[in-house]
Amino acid sequence: MNSAKVIRNRRKSPDWISDLSFVQLPRIKDVAFIKDEIAFVLDDDRIVYIPLAWSKKLTKAKPRQRLNYKNSGIHVFWDDIDEIIGVKNVLFGKELFT
């Protein structure tokens, strides 16, 4: 049984973002929740903040669910609430897919 979802973005990313290889992008080293923001620490020493409101699932999640994530460097997975945020979302995204 295949449980993969097909995600269709209503907004098309500019071609140059879609064409970027993950090798060209920094990796996510760590994630922290600060008030109403999510902080992503990147391996190039940048810290990028996105509004918590961009993720309806994380907004509704309990604190222990927010802290229960897996970080691959390219994507952060919250399996308990079925949410994924990728480095491209962090660097170039607006609101995350719903």
Backbone torsions as a table, in degrees:
resi	resn	phi	psi	omega
1	MET	NA	129.7	-179.0
2	ASN	-96.4	119.3	-178.3
3	SER	-101.9	9.0	-179.5
4	ALA	-70.0	139.7	177.9
5	LYS	-99.0	147.3	172.3
6	VAL	-93.7	122.6	179.9
7	ILE	-107.7	124.2	178.3
8	ARG	-113.2	124.2	179.2
9	ASN	-89.9	127.7	178.7
10	ARG	-72.3	-28.0	178.5
11	ARG	-101.2	129.6	179.7
12	LYS	-85.0	130.2	175.6
13	SER	-71.1	148.9	172.8
14	PRO	-57.9	145.9	-175.9
15	ASP	-55.7	-37.2	-176.4
16	TRP	-65.4	-29.4	177.0
17	ILE	-73.5	-45.4	179.5
18	SER	-62.2	-33.5	-177.5
19	ASP	-78.9	-12.2	-179.5
20	LEU	-66.4	135.2	174.9
21	SER	-84.5	147.6	177.3
22	PHE	-63.0	-22.0	177.3
23	VAL	-65.4	-27.8	-178.8
24	GLN	-82.4	-9.3	-174.0
25	LEU	-106.3	153.1	174.8
26	PRO	-68.4	160.0	177.4
27	ARG	-96.7	152.0	174.7
28	ILE	-82.6	122.0	179.2
29	LYS	-93.2	-37.0	-175.5
30	ASP	-155.5	163.1	-179.5
31	VAL	-134.6	139.1	176.3
32	ALA	-142.3	149.9	176.5
33	PHE	-107.4	122.7	-178.3
34	ILE	-127.6	107.5	-176.3
35	LYS	51.5	-113.3	-177.0
36	ASP	-106.2	29.8	178.8
37	GLU	-133.0	158.1	172.6
38	ILE	-112.7	126.3	178.9
39	ALA	-102.4	128.7	176.6
40	PHE	-113.0	118.9	177.3
41	VAL	-91.3	122.8	-177.5
42	LEU	-100.4	159.0	-176.8
43	ASP	-74.1	-3.5	173.1
44	ASP	-98.3	17.4	176.4
45	ASP	74.5	8.1	173.0
46	ARG	-82.9	152.1	170.1
47	ILE	-121.1	121.0	-178.0
48	VAL	-112.0	128.8	179.5
49	TYR	-106.1	135.1	171.2
50	ILE	-125.3	150.9	178.9
51	PRO	-64.8	136.8	175.5
52	LEU	-57.9	-31.3	-178.9
53	ALA	-62.6	-17.4	176.8
54	TRP	-65.4	-23.4	178.5
55	SER	-116.2	104.0	179.4
56	LYS	-61.8	-35.1	-178.9
57	LYS	-67.7	-42.5	178.6
58	LEU	-71.7	-31.4	176.8
59	THR	-62.3	-40.9	-178.4
60	LYS	-82.2	-15.3	-174.7
61	ALA	-69.6	152.0	174.1
62	LYS	-76.7	156.5	-179.1
63	PRO	-52.4	-41.2	-178.9
64	ARG	-67.3	-31.2	177.1
65	GLN	-70.9	-36.9	178.1
66	ARG	-64.4	-35.4	-177.5
67	LEU	-83.9	-8.6	-180.0
68	ASN	-95.6	82.1	-178.8
69	TYR	-130.9	162.7	174.0
70	LYS	-119.2	133.8	-177.5
71	ASN	-114.6	116.9	177.3
72	SER	-93.0	-4.9	-174.9
73	GLY	95.4	-36.7	178.4
74	ILE	-98.6	-36.7	179.4
75	HIS	-133.3	151.4	171.3
76	VAL	-114.1	128.1	-175.5
77	PHE	-112.5	129.9	170.6
78	TRP	-112.4	89.9	-174.7
79	ASP	-64.7	-34.5	-178.3
80	ASP	-59.9	-31.6	-176.0
81	ILE	-118.4	6.1	176.8
82	ASP	59.6	53.5	178.5
83	GLU	-125.9	142.5	176.8
84	ILE	-135.8	131.9	173.4
85	ILE	-126.0	126.3	-179.1
86	GLY	-103.2	163.6	-178.9
87	VAL	-61.0	-32.8	176.8
88	LYS	-65.8	-37.7	175.4
89	ASN	-61.5	-43.8	-177.2
90	VAL	-64.5	-45.2	-175.0
91	LEU	-80.7	-36.0	-170.1
92	PHE	-124.9	-8.9	-171.7
93	GLY	-75.5	161.6	167.6
94	LYS	-105.3	-116.4	176.6
95	GLU	-81.3	144.0	-178.8
96	LEU	-72.6	161.6	177.4
97	PHE	-62.5	149.4	177.2
98	THR	-109.5	NA	NA
